[in-house]
Amino acid sequence: MAKTMTVPKARLQQLYQDQYVAELQKDLKLDNVNEVPKLQKIVLNIGLGKAKDDKRAMEVATTTLTKITGQKPVQTTARVSIASFKLREGNKIGLKVTLRGQRMYEFLDRFVNIVLPRLRDFHGVSSKAFDRQGNYSIGLNDQTVFPEISFEDSSLTHGLQVVCVIDAKDPAHSKALLEKFGMPFEKEQK
């Protein structure tokens, strides 16, 4: 009889299941537990439009995403040609990684507790970066705030975008979920 090995859940995943679901249901006055906002996936994007001719930029960005997420990124290509940008259909213009499950929760935990506090002049993330569906986007100008990136990897700086895709009724519910996860929103000034 084969023994199945159970993998321990990520810290935030365990907290969400054991504690946050019940708290959010009570705080948001939801009747059904299935209405509670849920983090579906986190997508990391790097746009390399300027460096489309530079192979080294693509290699550095690929290394960055692989080290940060533990997954191999997928190259994104241009869907249409734009002459003024010297862009042809099919050109490689960026990279993306989609995180789900345990890796998603582990990344969010590191992002909130290690990466964001390392940003220079950081006063919190904007509470206006939600779209109509309740998804949240954060843009970073420099990849060197991640502890996985060494000095050699940071010779060519580039930004990246982190998108938290959340299943929620509205942005207010999404914000409540991210606050439970420890996302440091900036204080609103009166």
C-alpha positions in Angstrom: 0.0 0.0 0.0 1.5 3.3 -1.1 1.8 6.1 1.4 0.6 9.5 0.3 2.6 12.4 1.5 0.6 15.4 2.5 2.2 18.7 1.6 1.7 21.4 4.3 -0.4 24.3 3.1 1.0 27.8 2.8 0.6 30.1 5.9 -1.9 32.5 4.2 -3.8 29.6 2.6 -4.2 27.9 6.0 -5.3 31.3 7.7 -7.7 31.9 4.9 -9.4 28.6 5.2 -9.4 28.4 9.0 -10.1 32.0 10.0 -10.5 34.6 7.3 -13.5 33.0 5.5 -15.6 33.1 8.6 -14.5 36.6 9.5 -15.1 38.0 6.0 -18.5 36.4 5.9 -19.4 38.1 9.2 -17.8 41.5 8.4 -19.3 41.7 4.9 -22.7 40.4 6.1 -22.8 37.6 3.5 -25.5 34.9 3.7 -23.6 32.2 1.9 -20.0 31.1 2.5 -19.6 30.8 -1.3 -20.0 34.6 -1.6 -16.9 35.3 0.4 -14.1 36.8 -1.8 -11.5 34.4 -2.9 -8.1 34.8 -4.5 -8.1 32.9 -7.8 -4.6 33.6 -9.2 -1.8 36.0 -9.3 -0.3 37.0 -12.7 3.1 38.6 -13.0 3.8 40.5 -16.3 7.0 42.1 -17.7 6.6 44.2 -20.8 9.8 44.5 -22.8 8.5 46.5 -25.7 11.6 48.8 -25.9 14.0 45.9 -25.6 12.3 43.7 -28.3 15.5 43.6 -30.3 17.7 43.0 -27.3 18.0 39.3 -26.5 19.9 40.0 -23.3 16.9 41.9 -21.9 14.6 38.9 -22.5 17.1 36.6 -20.8 17.4 38.8 -17.7 13.6 39.2 -17.4 13.2 35.4 -17.8 15.7 34.8 -15.1 14.0 37.3 -12.8 10.6 35.8 -13.1 11.9 32.3 -12.7 13.7 33.2 -9.5 10.8 35.2 -8.1 8.1 32.7 -8.8 9.8 29.3 -9.2 8.0 28.8 -12.5 9.2 29.2 -16.1 7.6 32.3 -17.7 5.6 32.3 -21.0 6.6 34.7 -23.7 3.9 37.1 -24.9 3.8 38.2 -28.5 2.3 41.2 -30.3 -1.2 40.4 -31.7 -1.2 43.3 -34.2 1.4 45.3 -36.1 1.9 49.0 -35.2 4.1 50.8 -37.6 4.7 53.9 -35.4 6.1 51.6 -32.6 8.1 49.5 -35.2 6.2 46.5 -33.9 5.3 43.5 -36.1 2.7 40.9 -35.4 4.3 38.0 -33.7 7.2 39.9 -32.1 8.1 38.8 -28.6 7.2 41.8 -26.4 7.0 40.4 -22.8 6.8 37.6 -20.3 4.1 36.4 -17.9 3.7 33.9 -15.1 0.4 32.7 -13.6 0.5 31.5 -10.0 -2.2 29.4 -8.5 -2.7 27.3 -5.3 0.1 27.0 -2.8 2.7 28.9 -4.9 0.2 31.8 -5.2 -0.3 32.1 -1.4 3.5 31.7 -0.8 4.3 34.5 -3.3 1.6 36.8 -1.8 3.0 36.2 1.7 6.6 37.1 0.6 5.3 40.1 -1.5 3.3 41.7 1.3 5.7 41.0 4.2 9.2 41.2 2.5 9.0 43.0 -0.9 6.7 45.9 -0.2 8.4 47.1 3.0 11.7 47.2 1.0 10.4 49.8 -1.4 11.9 53.2 -1.1 9.6 56.0 0.3 6.8 53.4 0.7 3.6 54.7 2.3 1.3 51.9 1.3 -0.3 50.7 -1.9 -3.0 52.7 -3.7 -6.6 51.7 -2.9 -7.6 53.0 -6.3 -6.0 50.2 -8.3 -9.1 47.9 -8.4 -10.9 47.3 -11.6 -14.7 46.8 -11.9 -14.5 43.1 -11.2 -12.4 43.6 -8.1 -9.0 42.6 -9.4 -6.0 44.5 -8.0 -2.9 45.6 -9.9 0.4 46.8 -8.5 3.2 48.1 -10.7 6.9 48.0 -9.6 9.6 50.1 -11.3 12.5 47.9 -10.2 12.8 44.2 -9.8 15.7 44.5 -7.3 13.3 44.8 -4.3 12.9 41.0 -4.4 15.4 39.2 -2.2 15.8 36.4 -4.7 17.4 38.8 -7.2 21.2 39.0 -6.8 23.4 42.0 -7.9 24.5 40.1 -11.1 20.8 39.7 -12.1 20.0 43.3 -11.6 22.5 44.7 -14.2 19.5 45.5 -16.5 16.6 47.0 -14.5 13.0 46.5 -15.6 9.7 46.9 -14.0 6.9 44.3 -13.5 3.2 44.2 -12.8 1.5 42.0 -10.2 -2.2 41.4 -10.8 -4.3 39.7 -8.1 -7.3 38.1 -9.7 -10.1 38.0 -7.1 -13.5 36.4 -7.3 -15.7 39.0 -5.5 -19.0 40.9 -5.8 -17.3 44.3 -5.9 -14.0 46.1 -5.3 -14.9 46.8 -1.6 -15.0 43.0 -0.9 -11.7 42.5 -2.7 -10.1 45.2 -0.6 -11.4 43.5 2.6 -9.8 40.2 1.5 -6.4 41.9 0.7 -6.5 43.7 4.0 -6.9 40.3 5.7 -3.9 39.1 3.9 -1.9 42.1 5.2 -1.8 44.3 2.1 -0.6 47.7 3.4 -3.1 50.2 1.8 -2.1 53.9 2.2 -4.0 55.9 4.7 -6.7 58.1 3.1 -6.2 61.8 3.8 -9.1 63.9 4.8 
